Structures are given as C-alpha cells and as structure tokens.
Amino acid sequence: MAEVEVYPAIYAMPDEEHENLHIEIELPGVEKENIRLRMHEDSFTISAMREDIRYVGSYAVCCPVDYEQARAEFRNGLLIIDVPYKKPQVRGREIPVA
C-alpha cells in the first residue's frame, strides 16, 4: 500500500500568563521514536510516521519564540509542546546630534 501524507490536527495558543506558546499536535497511532520535531524562532516543522501514513507540516508561529527552551512530551497520541515567547529586546542606540 502506498504511503499517504497528511497534515496533523494542531491546536496552538498562549498559556494563561501569555509567557509561553502551548501547542498540541494529534498523532494517533504514532510511536515516539517516529516523531521528528524542529523548532525555529518563527516556525516549526513536524514529521511523524505510522504504518502507511506520514504526518507532515510546517507552521508559522504568531510571535518569536525561544526555541532553545522548548519542551515536548508525547503520550497517548498527543504531542504537547511548550515554548516561551522571546523577550522583547531594545535594539539600536542613541545618536548624539551635533
């Protein structure tokens, strides 16, 4: 049977304190070792296999996140990811006017 590629069901929203982005991805029938998740500052990609189905997708996130602090847990077909939003940085410098 040919492999079928589908987009997984995804739910994403800020936590109650608006400090972290909370993402839930439904991956029914997938084993943890068959999941590949990659986070970026402004997006994430997912790839997961089960028998003849491959879940794939690339998604933008609403605000920059600190991907190095991301945490992911998988249980009962649900991948749960929590990643803090990046703290705003003041850029630039004051220029004296002559």
KOLNURO-783246 format. One line per 4 residues: their letters; for each residue x, y, z negated of C-alpha. Coordinates in steps of 0.25 Angstrom, whole numbers. Each point is the difference from the previous one (the first is absolute). Layout:
# KOLNURO-783246
A) X Y Z | ...
This chain:
# KOLNURO-783246
MAEV) 0 0 0 | 5 14 3 | 4 10 -10 | -10 11 -3
EVYP) 5 14 -4 | -10 8 -9 | 0 12 -9 | -2 -3 -14
AIYA) -10 7 -9 | 6 12 -7 | -4 9 -11 | 8 11 -5
MPDE) -2 12 -10 | 7 8 -10 | 0 -5 -15 | -8 7 -10
EHEN) 12 10 -4 | 3 2 15 | 14 -4 -2 | 0 -13 8
LHIE) -5 -5 12 | -8 -13 -2 | -1 -10 12 | -7 -13 1
IELP) 1 -9 12 | -8 -12 2 | 8 -12 5 | -9 -13 -2
GVEK) 7 -13 1 | 14 6 1 | 11 -5 -9 | 9 11 -7
ENIR) 13 -5 7 | -7 3 14 | -2 15 -3 | 9 11 5
LRMH) -3 14 -5 | 9 12 3 | -3 14 -6 | 5 13 5
EDSF) -2 14 -5 | -12 3 9 | -5 -14 4 | 1 -15 -2
TISA) -1 -13 9 | -5 -14 -4 | 2 -13 7 | -6 -13 -6
MRED) -2 -14 5 | -10 -11 -3 | -2 -12 9 | -4 6 14
IRYV) -3 14 -5 | 10 11 -1 | -4 13 -8 | 8 12 6
GSYA) -1 15 -2 | 7 13 -1 | -7 11 -8 | 3 15 -3
VCCP) -2 4 -15 | -6 14 -3 | 12 6 -8 | 14 -3 -1
VDYE) 3 -12 -10 | 13 -4 -7 | 1 -14 7 | 12 -4 -9
QARA) -9 0 -12 | -11 -8 7 | -5 -13 -8 | -8 -11 7
EFRN) -7 -12 -6 | -8 -11 8 | -10 -9 -6 | -13 -7 5
GLLI) 2 5 14 | 1 15 -4 | 13 8 1 | 0 12 -10
IDVP) 10 11 2 | 2 12 -9 | 10 10 5 | 2 14 -7
YKKP) -2 13 9 | 13 7 2 | 1 13 -9 | 0 13 8
QVRG) 13 6 2 | 3 14 1 | 9 2 12 | 8 12 5
REIP) 7 11 -7 | -2 14 -3 | 8 9 10 | 5 14 -5
VA) -5 11 9 | 12 10 3
